Amino acid sequence: MNDSHRQSRPKHFSMLRTFVLADLVTMANAASGTGAIFLCLRYVAERDPTYALGAFALLPIALVADVLDGAVARWRRKQSPLGADLDSLADVVSFGVAPAVLAFALGMDGGWDALVLVYFVACGISRLARYNVTASALSGDDGKVKYYEGTPIPTSLGLVAVLGAAFWADAVHDRLWLGELAIGPWVLHPLVLIYAVSGSAMISASLRIPKP
């Protein structure tokens, strides 16, 4: 093997070598969301409320990491080429998939519920993809985005707060607020419609939310 071929080969873990401190904070966001999903699955298997409480606790931690990664990037004045995409992917896990899994684990597990939750996650993915594509067009003279089109996906923690109140009040599973409806072959828990509203708000271009 000649020297030029050796030099052209990428180094081991070359992708990880491009990470900066802000990216590690972003990964903490993704890790918190993933941990919440695993705890939800354990809660479904064992019905031990400790696991559900752990899931509730991890999602605000994900939000803190989501806020901190931008602050760390500005403080260090250093961003990696992967930063924006890493942030979006982490947000899909922590503020899209994890809140949907939490709802399913707490009793919104009917066929219509599942469709609504899938719609919610799809809206979150679409919202983040649109933001990444349009960010430059929405930027002002200083290069900063002035507003969001549609609600940001971390607003799904409002849904998590509603679920937390229901869990605290023991209004989960067969005691879910608003009960359940049998529609055709499947069951719908009307409470799940808050996810439909949240997802629709995320993809609404007519909603312009000032960016802090």
Backbone as CSV, one residue per row, in Angstrom:
resi,resn,N_x,N_y,N_z,CA_x,CA_y,CA_z,C_x,C_y,C_z
1,MET,0.849,-1.192,0.000,0.000,0.000,0.000,0.886,1.243,0.000
2,ASN,0.673,2.147,-0.964,1.541,3.315,-1.049,1.121,4.389,-0.050
3,ASP,2.010,5.401,0.104,1.782,6.428,1.111,0.561,7.274,0.800
4,SER,0.340,7.543,-0.503,-0.795,8.409,-0.856,-2.120,7.735,-0.507
5,HIS,-2.179,6.386,-0.671,-3.410,5.673,-0.334,-3.648,5.687,1.169
6,ARG,-2.518,5.539,1.937,-2.657,5.584,3.398,-3.185,6.938,3.856
7,GLN,-2.703,8.007,3.214,-3.114,9.343,3.622,-4.561,9.629,3.264
8,SER,-5.072,8.951,2.208,-6.442,9.215,1.774,-7.481,8.482,2.629
9,ARG,-7.046,7.474,3.355,-7.989,6.736,4.190,-8.409,7.577,5.385
10,PRO,-9.707,7.626,5.690,-10.155,8.403,6.842,-9.663,7.782,8.146
11,LYS,-9.411,8.625,9.129,-8.976,8.138,10.427,-10.146,7.473,11.141
12,HIS,-9.798,6.582,12.077,-10.841,5.937,12.866,-11.648,6.992,13.611
13,PHE,-12.981,6.797,13.651,-13.879,7.725,14.343,-13.730,9.161,13.832
14,SER,-13.495,9.302,12.514,-13.272,10.637,11.956,-14.490,11.534,12.127
15,MET,-15.703,10.939,12.083,-16.894,11.762,12.279,-16.929,12.339,13.684
16,LEU,-16.640,11.488,14.678,-16.660,11.953,16.056,-15.603,13.018,16.303
17,ARG,-14.509,12.971,15.526,-13.450,13.965,15.698,-13.912,15.358,15.297
18,THR,-14.978,15.427,14.483,-15.484,16.739,14.064,-16.418,17.346,15.106
19,PHE,-16.836,16.566,16.109,-17.752,17.074,17.118,-17.083,18.174,17.945
20,VAL,-17.874,19.182,18.285,-17.439,20.216,19.208,-18.278,20.088,20.478
21,LEU,-17.978,20.923,21.474,-18.657,20.800,22.767,-20.174,20.933,22.620
22,ALA,-20.622,21.841,21.762,-22.066,22.027,21.575,-22.728,20.753,21.056
23,ASP,-22.026,20.005,20.210,-22.587,18.761,19.691,-22.760,17.726,20.794
24,LEU,-21.854,17.714,21.752,-21.984,16.774,22.869,-23.194,17.114,23.722
25,VAL,-23.472,18.408,23.862,-24.675,18.816,24.589,-25.921,18.378,23.812
26,THR,-25.877,18.511,22.484,-26.982,18.048,21.654,-27.207,16.556,21.821
27,MET,-26.121,15.803,21.902,-26.256,14.367,22.106,-26.865,14.044,23.464
28,ALA,-26.632,14.907,24.456,-27.285,14.719,25.757,-28.789,14.881,25.618
29,ASN,-29.222,15.787,24.759,-30.643,15.939,24.440,-31.190,14.623,23.880
30,ALA,-30.529,14.086,22.861,-30.978,12.835,22.241,-30.962,11.677,23.236
31,ALA,-29.923,11.628,24.072,-29.817,10.547,25.054,-30.951,10.619,26.073
32,SER,-31.332,11.834,26.470,-32.427,11.991,27.430,-33.742,11.518,26.819
33,GLY,-33.993,11.898,25.556,-35.217,11.457,24.892,-35.262,9.957,24.708
34,THR,-34.125,9.371,24.345,-34.064,7.921,24.163,-34.283,7.205,25.494
35,GLY,-33.670,7.729,26.544,-33.872,7.143,27.864,-35.332,7.200,28.289
36,ALA,-36.013,8.306,27.962,-37.430,8.426,28.295,-38.255,7.364,27.572
37,ILE,-37.921,7.102,26.324,-38.629,6.066,25.558,-38.432,4.697,26.207
38,PHE,-37.199,4.387,26.576,-36.928,3.094,27.209,-37.689,2.962,28.531
39,LEU,-37.746,4.047,29.297,-38.469,3.997,30.569,-39.969,3.802,30.348
40,CYS,-40.495,4.397,29.279,-41.911,4.176,28.946,-42.175,2.709,28.637
41,LEU,-41.267,2.093,27.890,-41.432,0.679,27.554,-41.374,-0.187,28.815
42,ARG,-40.473,0.160,29.717,-40.392,-0.590,30.968,-41.647,-0.383,31.809
43,TYR,-42.199,0.829,31.779,-43.431,1.100,32.514,-44.582,0.257,31.965
44,VAL,-44.680,0.154,30.637,-45.731,-0.664,30.032,-45.587,-2.119,30.469
45,ALA,-44.359,-2.595,30.553,-44.127,-3.996,30.897,-44.412,-4.289,32.363
46,GLU,-44.092,-3.337,33.260,-44.163,-3.631,34.691,-45.187,-2.788,35.455
47,ARG,-45.686,-1.725,34.827,-46.633,-0.803,35.475,-46.081,-0.264,36.799
48,ASP,-44.800,-0.115,36.881,-44.173,0.498,38.043,-44.126,2.001,37.789
49,PRO,-44.831,2.825,38.585,-44.882,4.265,38.308,-43.532,4.954,38.352
50,THR,-42.554,4.328,38.989,-41.217,4.921,39.034,-40.661,5.128,37.633
51,TYR,-40.933,4.179,36.736,-40.416,4.302,35.378,-41.084,5.456,34.633
52,ALA,-42.380,5.632,34.825,-43.062,6.754,34.190,-42.535,8.081,34.727
53,LEU,-42.315,8.144,36.030,-41.770,9.364,36.627,-40.385,9.674,36.060
54,GLY,-39.603,8.638,35.840,-38.290,8.837,35.237,-38.388,9.414,33.833
55,ALA,-39.359,8.925,33.064,-39.568,9.460,31.712,-39.971,10.924,31.766
56,PHE,-40.881,11.253,32.686,-41.284,12.655,32.847,-40.086,13.529,33.212
57,ALA,-39.193,13.013,34.036,-38.045,13.805,34.481,-37.032,14.030,33.366
58,LEU,-36.860,13.053,32.485,-35.827,13.159,31.452,-36.182,14.165,30.360
59,LEU,-37.461,14.356,30.077,-37.818,15.241,28.959,-37.504,16.708,29.252
60,PRO,-37.732,17.238,30.448,-37.242,18.598,30.723,-35.718,18.705,30.653
61,ILE,-35.021,17.639,31.016,-33.561,17.642,30.884,-33.175,17.760,29.418
62,ALA,-33.922,17.081,28.552,-33.673,17.205,27.113,-33.865,18.641,26.659
63,LEU,-34.881,19.314,27.193,-35.115,20.711,26.818,-33.959,21.597,27.267
64,VAL,-33.462,21.377,28.474,-32.326,22.157,28.959,-31.120,21.971,28.028
65,ALA,-30.864,20.734,27.633,-29.752,20.472,26.718,-29.987,21.136,25.367
66,ASP,-31.242,21.142,24.912,-31.567,21.768,23.625,-31.301,23.269,23.670
67,VAL,-31.583,23.894,24.785,-31.325,25.329,24.927,-29.832,25.592,25.083
68,LEU,-29.160,24.738,25.832,-27.747,24.960,26.130,-26.837,24.773,24.925
69,ASP,-27.215,23.886,23.984,-26.275,23.635,22.885,-26.024,24.904,22.070
70,GLY,-27.074,25.701,21.841,-26.875,26.963,21.133,-26.050,27.944,21.943
71,ALA,-26.320,27.986,23.254,-25.565,28.896,24.120,-24.084,28.507,24.164
72,VAL,-23.826,27.206,24.211,-22.433,26.737,24.230,-21.743,27.058,22.918
73,ALA,-22.456,26.888,21.797,-21.862,27.203,20.490,-21.503,28.681,20.399
74,ARG,-22.383,29.543,20.916,-22.076,30.991,20.878,-20.927,31.330,21.823
75,TRP,-20.907,30.666,22.984,-19.845,30.921,23.949,-18.488,30.492,23.402
76,ARG,-18.460,29.313,22.796,-17.201,28.790,22.258,-16.869,29.370,20.881
77,ARG,-17.895,30.005,20.276,-17.745,30.561,18.917,-17.251,29.489,17.940
78,LYS,-17.854,28.313,18.108,-17.422,27.190,17.281,-18.586,26.246,17.058
79,GLN,-18.863,25.952,15.788,-19.904,25.011,15.425,-19.341,23.990,14.458
80,SER,-19.860,22.758,14.535,-19.430,21.730,13.596,-20.357,21.726,12.390
81,PRO,-19.921,21.144,11.259,-20.791,21.065,10.086,-22.064,20.267,10.349
82,LEU,-22.032,19.398,11.364,-23.172,18.543,11.651,-24.146,19.157,12.656
83,GLY,-23.801,20.311,13.208,-24.553,20.854,14.333,-26.042,20.987,14.119
84,ALA,-26.456,21.642,13.018,-27.883,21.891,12.780,-28.654,20.592,12.593
85,ASP,-28.065,19.664,11.829,-28.749,18.394,11.589,-28.809,17.553,12.862
86,LEU,-27.743,17.559,13.643,-27.763,16.828,14.913,-28.870,17.364,15.821
87,ASP,-29.002,18.672,15.863,-30.014,19.289,16.718,-31.416,18.863,16.299
88,SER,-31.670,18.864,14.985,-32.995,18.478,14.496,-33.301,17.018,14.792
89,LEU,-32.325,16.154,14.577,-32.547,14.728,14.825,-32.775,14.459,16.310
90,ALA,-32.015,15.145,17.159,-32.215,14.980,18.603,-33.601,15.465,19.008
91,ASP,-34.042,16.574,18.418,-35.366,17.107,18.754,-36.486,16.156,18.326
92,VAL,-36.312,15.481,17.194,-37.321,14.507,16.765,-37.486,13.417,17.814
93,VAL,-36.369,12.957,18.359,-36.432,11.897,19.371,-37.065,12.402,20.669
94,SER,-36.556,13.542,21.171,-36.946,13.996,22.510,-38.301,14.688,22.554
95,PHE,-38.661,15.409,21.489,-39.883,16.211,21.525,-40.937,15.743,20.531
96,GLY,-40.597,14.692,19.777,-41.556,14.099,18.862,-41.903,12.680,19.273
97,VAL,-40.942,11.785,19.144,-41.201,10.377,19.417,-41.462,10.128,20.906
98,ALA,-40.619,10.686,21.777,-40.772,10.402,23.211,-42.130,10.848,23.769
99,PRO,-42.620,12.070,23.495,-43.955,12.425,24.002,-45.062,11.540,23.437
100,ALA,-44.913,11.104,22.172,-45.916,10.209,21.588,-45.897,8.846,22.278
101,VAL,-44.716,8.311,22.537,-44.601,7.024,23.230,-45.148,7.145,24.651
102,LEU,-44.903,8.275,25.307,-45.409,8.481,26.657,-46.939,8.453,26.667
103,ALA,-47.557,9.112,25.688,-49.021,9.097,25.603,-49.540,7.686,25.402
104,PHE,-48.909,6.941,24.516,-49.314,5.561,24.251,-49.176,4.706,25.511
105,ALA,-48.072,4.908,26.246,-47.818,4.116,27.445,-48.832,4.403,28.541
106,LEU,-49.371,5.624,28.560,-50.300,6.002,29.627,-51.757,5.733,29.274
107,GLY,-51.984,5.079,28.143,-53.342,4.637,27.858,-53.941,5.080,26.545
108,MET,-53.274,5.986,25.823,-53.780,6.396,24.513,-53.273,5.400,23.477
109,ASP,-53.788,4.184,23.590,-53.244,3.078,22.804,-54.268,2.457,21.866
110,GLY,-55.356,3.167,21.593,-56.323,2.673,20.619,-55.820,2.860,19.196
111,GLY,-56.501,2.249,18.252,-56.087,2.352,16.858,-56.095,3.782,16.347
112,TRP,-57.170,4.539,16.657,-57.231,5.936,16.232,-56.197,6.770,16.971
113,ASP,-55.950,6.433,18.234,-54.906,7.134,18.989,-53.555,6.997,18.288
114,ALA,-53.250,5.774,17.876,-51.966,5.528,17.221,-51.827,6.356,15.952
115,LEU,-52.913,6.465,15.178,-52.857,7.278,13.959,-52.591,8.743,14.288
116,VAL,-53.240,9.250,15.332,-53.025,10.637,15.732,-51.585,10.848,16.187
117,LEU,-51.050,9.905,16.934,-49.676,10.036,17.428,-48.662,9.952,16.292
118,VAL,-48.922,9.099,15.308,-48.050,9.036,14.136,-48.111,10.362,13.374
119,TYR,-49.317,10.918,13.250,-49.477,12.225,12.593,-48.667,13.286,13.330
120,PHE,-48.728,13.278,14.648,-47.991,14.247,15.454,-46.489,14.162,15.190
121,VAL,-45.952,12.952,15.202,-44.518,12.778,14.963,-44.155,13.212,13.542
122,ALA,-44.983,12.860,12.570,-44.727,13.254,11.182,-44.731,14.773,11.043
123,CYS,-45.633,15.438,11.755,-45.665,16.903,11.723,-44.374,17.478,12.305
124,GLY,-43.905,16.887,13.396,-42.664,17.358,14.000,-41.481,17.210,13.059
125,ILE,-41.396,16.077,12.380,-40.316,15.860,11.421,-40.412,16.872,10.281
126,SER,-41.618,17.078,9.777,-41.814,18.019,8.671,-41.463,19.437,9.085
127,ARG,-41.839,19.804,10.309,-41.568,21.147,10.790,-40.060,21.417,10.884
128,LEU,-39.313,20.438,11.392,-37.870,20.599,11.512,-37.192,20.625,10.141
129,ALA,-37.662,19.783,9.232,-37.089,19.782,7.888,-37.324,21.129,7.199
130,ARG,-38.526,21.665,7.351,-38.824,22.957,6.732,-37.965,24.063,7.333
131,TYR,-37.777,24.020,8.633,-36.945,25.044,9.277,-35.520,25.001,8.735
132,ASN,-34.961,23.792,8.616,-33.596,23.677,8.120,-33.460,24.215,6.699
133,VAL,-34.493,23.999,5.891,-34.441,24.441,4.496,-34.648,25.946,4.373
134,THR,-35.516,26.508,5.222,-35.889,27.922,5.073,-35.140,28.853,6.020
135,ALA,-34.266,28.330,6.866,-33.601,29.163,7.875,-32.857,30.330,7.245
136,SER,-32.144,30.085,6.157,-31.384,31.170,5.530,-32.307,32.235,4.958
137,ALA,-33.443,31.809,4.411,-34.380,32.772,3.831,-35.057,33.613,4.909
138,LEU,-35.225,33.048,6.098,-35.891,33.754,7.186,-34.929,34.584,8.018
139,SER,-33.636,34.515,7.717,-32.639,35.232,8.504,-32.647,36.716,8.167
140,GLY,-32.380,37.538,9.175,-32.257,38.970,8.975,-30.846,39.337,8.536
141,ASP,-30.543,40.640,8.570,-29.224,41.110,8.143,-28.109,40.592,9.040
142,ASP,-28.442,40.289,10.282,-27.429,39.784,11.210,-27.241,38.279,11.112
143,GLY,-27.974,37.657,10.177,-27.837,36.217,9.986,-28.656,35.373,10.932
144,LYS,-29.425,36.005,11.815,-30.243,35.266,12.781,-31.681,35.175,12.303
145,VAL,-32.290,34.019,12.538,-33.692,33.823,12.178,-34.566,34.642,13.128
146,LYS,-35.475,35.449,12.555,-36.291,36.356,13.361,-37.532,35.672,13.938
147,TYR,-38.062,34.688,13.245,-39.286,34.053,13.717,-39.365,32.620,13.207
148,TYR,-40.177,31.822,13.897,-40.469,30.457,13.476,-41.760,30.452,12.665
149,GLU,-41.807,29.640,11.639,-43.057,29.359,10.948,-43.641,28.092,11.568
150,GLY,-44.738,28.246,12.289,-45.275,27.131,13.057,-44.624,27.078,14.427
151,THR,-45.280,26.412,15.347,-44.734,26.335,16.701,-43.506,25.426,16.734
152,PRO,-42.489,25.784,17.494,-41.298,24.926,17.612,-41.652,23.583,18.246
153,ILE,-40.957,22.541,17.847,-41.283,21.205,18.341,-41.101,21.055,19.854
154,PRO,-40.193,21.801,20.523,-40.122,21.647,21.987,-41.393,22.070,22.720
155,THR,-42.320,22.762,22.035,-43.593,23.101,22.698,-44.390,21.844,23.037
156,SER,-43.978,20.700,22.511,-44.656,19.449,22.868,-44.517,19.135,24.354
157,LEU,-43.594,19.797,25.033,-43.502,19.583,26.476,-44.749,20.088,27.183
158,GLY,-45.518,20.968,26.524,-46.817,21.329,27.076,-47.739,20.127,27.149
159,LEU,-47.673,19.269,26.131,-48.446,18.022,26.149,-47.972,17.112,27.282
160,VAL,-46.658,17.057,27.450,-46.091,16.240,28.519,-46.577,16.742,29.881
161,ALA,-46.703,18.069,30.018,-47.199,18.629,31.281,-48.644,18.203,31.535
162,VAL,-49.461,18.180,30.475,-50.843,17.709,30.622,-50.853,16.244,31.066
163,LEU,-50.002,15.434,30.434,-49.928,14.022,30.816,-49.425,13.875,32.249
164,GLY,-48.494,14.747,32.649,-47.992,14.697,34.010,-49.096,14.987,35.016
165,ALA,-49.956,15.970,34.697,-51.078,16.274,35.585,-52.044,15.101,35.657
166,ALA,-52.292,14.466,34.506,-53.186,13.302,34.492,-52.593,12.146,35.293
167,PHE,-51.294,11.944,35.145,-50.628,10.867,35.879,-50.698,11.126,37.373
168,TRP,-50.479,12.378,37.772,-50.517,12.742,39.194,-51.908,12.526,39.767
169,ALA,-52.936,12.791,38.922,-54.325,12.640,39.367,-54.836,11.211,39.195
170,ASP,-53.954,10.301,38.795,-54.325,8.915,38.539,-55.411,8.825,37.452
171,ALA,-55.335,9.741,36.491,-56.297,9.754,35.378,-55.624,9.237,34.115
172,VAL,-55.122,8.013,34.201,-54.463,7.386,33.059,-55.085,6.008,32.818
173,HIS,-54.720,5.406,31.690,-55.261,4.104,31.300,-56.790,4.158,31.213
174,ASP,-57.497,3.311,31.925,-58.955,3.301,31.777,-59.635,4.459,32.499
175,ARG,-58.838,5.335,33.126,-59.393,6.514,33.796,-58.966,7.817,33.114
176,LEU,-58.538,7.716,31.875,-58.104,8.909,31.151,-59.200,9.955,31.101
177,TRP,-58.804,11.210,31.240,-59.761,12.291,31.093,-60.462,12.199,29.735
178,LEU,-61.720,12.500,29.688,-62.576,12.510,28.488,-62.970,11.107,28.032
179,GLY,-62.492,10.082,28.712,-62.940,8.728,28.410,-62.456,8.206,27.065
180,GLU,-63.281,7.347,26.460,-62.919,6.751,25.175,-64.169,6.579,24.327
181,LEU,-63.941,6.519,23.014,-65.019,6.341,22.053,-64.677,5.181,21.132
182,ALA,-65.648,4.315,20.885,-65.470,3.247,19.896,-65.985,3.775,18.568
183,ILE,-65.064,3.935,17.613,-65.418,4.443,16.290,-65.011,3.380,15.268
184,GLY,-65.989,2.713,14.711,-65.672,1.631,13.790,-64.925,0.523,14.516
185,PRO,-63.851,0.033,13.915,-63.143,-1.092,14.519,-62.171,-0.695,15.628
186,TRP,-61.940,0.607,15.807,-60.902,1.055,16.730,-61.457,1.968,17.807
187,VAL,-60.602,2.217,18.814,-60.942,3.089,19.938,-60.191,4.407,19.814
188,LEU,-60.877,5.482,20.168,-60.263,6.809,20.234,-60.427,7.352,21.642
189,HIS,-59.323,7.797,22.238,-59.371,8.539,23.489,-59.309,10.020,23.120
190,PRO,-60.398,10.764,23.317,-60.429,12.158,22.864,-59.268,13.014,23.361
191,LEU,-58.691,12.668,24.510,-57.566,13.450,25.016,-56.407,13.473,24.021
192,VAL,-56.272,12.445,23.199,-55.171,12.378,22.254,-55.249,13.482,21.202
193,LEU,-56.410,14.110,21.069,-56.558,15.150,20.050,-55.710,16.378,20.354
194,ILE,-55.231,16.519,21.593,-54.298,17.615,21.864,-53.012,17.415,21.063
195,TYR,-52.678,16.172,20.752,-51.510,15.895,19.915,-51.785,16.299,18.462
196,ALA,-53.012,16.096,18.005,-53.363,16.517,16.653,-53.287,18.032,16.522
197,VAL,-53.761,18.732,17.544,-53.711,20.199,17.528,-52.264,20.680,17.548
198,SER,-51.442,20.085,18.406,-50.031,20.472,18.499,-49.302,20.216,17.179
199,GLY,-49.526,19.045,16.581,-48.879,18.739,15.312,-49.302,19.696,14.222
200,SER,-50.579,20.010,14.145,-51.070,20.928,13.120,-50.474,22.318,13.305
201,ALA,-50.314,22.750,14.564,-49.722,24.061,14.824,-48.259,24.107,14.383
202,MET,-47.557,22.978,14.489,-46.154,22.951,14.086,-45.978,23.139,12.586
203,ILE,-46.931,22.681,11.791,-46.767,22.761,10.337,-47.553,23.915,9.731
204,SER,-48.116,24.777,10.564,-48.896,25.906,10.069,-47.965,27.068,9.725
205,ALA,-47.841,27.370,8.440,-46.983,28.473,8.014,-47.575,29.827,8.375
206,SER,-48.870,29.865,8.676,-49.508,31.135,9.022,-49.196,31.562,10.453
207,LEU,-48.691,30.628,11.264,-48.285,30.967,12.633,-46.829,31.411,12.625
208,ARG,-46.595,32.634,13.014,-45.229,33.153,13.068,-44.883,33.459,14.526
209,ILE,-43.961,32.696,15.058,-43.575,32.803,16.457,-42.222,33.498,16.546
210,PRO,-42.135,34.665,17.210,-40.822,35.350,17.333,-39.789,34.426,17.948
211,LYS,-38.583,34.441,17.371,-37.505,33.590,17.884,-36.679,34.392,18.885
212,PRO,-36.504,33.870,20.086,-35.740,34.622,21.105,-34.266,34.720,20.731
